[in-house]
Amino acid sequence: MKTRALLPSLLLTGAALATGSAAQTDRAELERKFEAMVGNARLVGQFSVIGANGAAMSGPRPDEYAVSRLERDAEGHWVFNVSMSAGPTQQTMPVPVTVEWAGDTPMITMTEQTIPGLGTFSARVLFYDGLYAGTWKHGQFGGHMWGSIEPPGSIPAPVTPPSAAPPPAAAEPAAPPTSP
């Protein structure tokens, strides 16, 4: 009788161990797919700006990031080496983020993280099936960001010449930052 009770327990334990192993394999596969989707790609889309009072500060603005390299640091954070236009210059910088998973969907997270030369940002951005969408915050400003992920080999994000930059609106208290 004890053998009959022991056999189902062993089978269940084996199934649980196999499931844990499969979950690790699945996570490794998901991470590989995420890296293939975002590494050396361009994120091309728009962002909105919302002020401290919750009111929209302007309509959507163009937003581009070129990911030149994606790697993991010693603490397990993902580091996006990103080229982006910030005013009249183009900057390339490492941006370490945490990647959380909602099932098979990666979400990068930053909480009150300083990006040298730009300031302190918080963000939550989901990536799925060639698209991205999320929220960002910088001081009294925040907003949404969304767009498409152009595959590896795309040209880098362009630099906006100062003459092409739109003048700040007179009603805005301070120029809102670019999204992270």
GIGIKA-V550053 format. One record per residue. N is the residue number from 1. PHI is phi as a letter, one per 30 degrees, with the letter a starting at -180 (* if undefined). PSI is psi in radians with two decimals (* if undefined). OMEGA is omega in radians with two decimals (999 if undefined). Layout:
BEGIN
n = (N,N)
phi = (PHI,PHI)
psi = (PSI,PSI)
omega = (OMEGA,OMEGA)
END
This chain:
BEGIN
n = (1,2,3,4,5,6,7,8,9,10,11,12,13,14,15,16,17,18,19,20,21,22,23,24,25,26,27,28,29,30,31,32,33,34,35,36,37,38,39,40,41,42,43,44,45,46,47,48,49,50,51,52,53,54,55,56,57,58,59,60,61,62,63,64,65,66,67,68,69,70,71,72,73,74,75,76,77,78,79,80,81,82,83,84,85,86,87,88,89,90,91,92,93,94,95,96,97,98,99,100,101,102,103,104,105,106,107,108,109,110,111,112,113,114,115,116,117,118,119,120,121,122,123,124,125,126,127,128,129,130,131,132,133,134,135,136,137,138,139,140,141,142,143,144,145,146,147,148,149,150,151,152,153,154,155,156,157,158,159,160,161,162,163,164,165,166,167,168,169,170,171,172,173,174,175,176,177,178,179,180)
phi = (*,d,d,d,d,d,e,d,d,d,d,d,d,d,d,d,d,d,d,d,d,d,d,d,d,d,d,d,d,d,d,d,d,d,d,d,d,c,d,i,c,c,c,b,a,b,b,c,b,b,d,e,d,i,d,d,d,a,d,e,c,d,b,b,b,c,d,d,a,b,b,c,c,d,d,j,d,d,c,c,d,c,c,b,d,b,i,d,c,c,b,c,b,d,b,d,b,c,c,c,b,c,i,c,c,d,b,d,b,b,b,h,c,d,c,e,i,c,k,c,b,b,a,b,b,c,b,a,h,i,b,b,a,a,b,b,b,b,i,d,c,a,l,c,b,a,l,c,c,d,d,e,j,d,d,d,e,d,c,d,d,e,d,c,d,d,d,d,d,d,d,d,d,a,d,d,d,d,d,d)
psi = (-0.72,-0.59,-0.70,-0.66,-0.57,-0.67,-0.87,-0.63,-0.76,-0.71,-0.74,-0.72,-0.77,-0.72,-0.70,-0.74,-0.72,-0.69,-0.77,-0.73,-0.75,-0.68,-0.70,-0.73,-0.76,-0.75,-0.76,-0.71,-0.73,-0.74,-0.69,-0.76,-0.70,-0.82,-0.69,-0.62,-0.70,-0.55,2.30,0.42,3.02,2.39,2.02,2.07,-2.43,2.84,2.68,2.79,2.22,2.30,3.10,-0.51,0.02,-0.03,2.51,2.29,-0.45,3.03,3.09,2.51,2.62,2.59,2.23,2.45,2.36,2.07,1.87,-0.46,2.54,2.19,3.00,2.44,-3.13,-0.49,-0.01,0.03,2.63,2.40,2.00,2.04,1.87,2.36,2.29,2.69,2.25,1.68,-2.36,-0.03,2.76,2.33,2.51,2.25,2.65,2.33,1.77,2.37,2.83,2.42,2.09,2.77,2.28,1.55,-2.06,0.20,2.07,2.52,2.14,2.49,2.45,2.35,2.00,0.90,2.29,2.25,2.00,2.29,-0.21,-0.57,-2.83,2.27,2.69,2.54,2.68,2.01,2.16,2.56,2.20,2.24,0.82,0.16,2.77,2.66,2.52,-2.90,2.73,2.78,2.44,1.83,-2.22,-0.06,2.70,-2.99,-2.85,2.72,2.47,2.73,-2.81,2.77,1.94,2.41,2.85,2.56,-0.11,2.73,2.70,2.83,2.35,2.71,2.29,2.06,2.57,-0.62,-0.38,-0.22,2.33,2.51,2.58,2.50,2.47,-0.47,-0.23,2.30,-0.65,2.68,2.12,2.63,2.92,2.71,2.79,*)
omega = (-3.14,3.13,3.12,3.13,-3.10,-3.09,3.10,3.12,3.12,3.12,3.12,3.12,3.10,3.12,3.12,3.12,3.12,3.12,3.11,3.11,3.11,3.13,3.11,3.11,3.12,3.13,3.12,3.12,3.11,3.12,3.10,3.12,3.11,3.14,3.12,-3.11,-2.98,-3.12,-3.14,3.13,3.03,3.00,-3.06,-3.11,-3.08,2.98,3.09,3.13,3.10,-3.13,-3.11,-3.13,3.12,-3.12,3.08,-3.12,-3.13,3.04,3.13,3.11,3.12,-3.07,3.12,3.05,3.04,3.12,-3.10,3.13,3.08,-3.09,3.10,3.07,-3.07,3.13,3.13,3.06,3.03,3.11,3.07,2.99,-2.92,2.96,3.13,3.07,3.07,-3.04,-3.07,-3.10,3.05,-3.13,3.00,-3.07,3.03,3.10,3.11,-3.14,2.99,3.06,3.05,-3.10,2.98,-3.03,-3.14,-3.06,3.10,3.07,3.05,3.13,3.00,3.09,3.13,-3.10,3.13,3.02,-3.06,3.12,-3.11,-3.14,-3.07,-3.06,2.90,-3.14,2.98,-3.06,3.10,3.09,3.13,2.98,3.08,3.14,3.02,3.10,3.12,3.14,3.09,3.11,3.10,-3.11,-3.11,-3.13,3.05,3.10,-3.13,3.03,-3.09,3.09,-3.11,3.12,3.12,-3.00,3.10,-3.13,3.11,-3.14,-3.12,3.11,-3.11,3.04,3.11,3.12,-3.10,-3.12,-3.12,-3.12,-3.14,3.11,3.12,3.12,-3.10,-3.09,-3.12,-3.09,3.10,-3.13,3.12,-3.13,2.95,3.13,-3.09,999)
END
